[in-house]
């Protein structure tokens, strides 16, 4: 009985890992878009000057 439980735990872990990989593959476009947007916002906020909105 202990062996059966161990095998079932391994099978469950394998299925969970496969589901995670499938989810990453399925939502790859959305994840890359989210990453690009976050990267762009961080770069933009790093280069914003306090007086950029004032005209000379």
Secondary structure, 3 states (H helix, E strand, C coil): CHHHHHHHHHHHHHHHHHHHHHHHHHCHHHHHHHHHHHHHHHHHHHCCCCCCCCCC
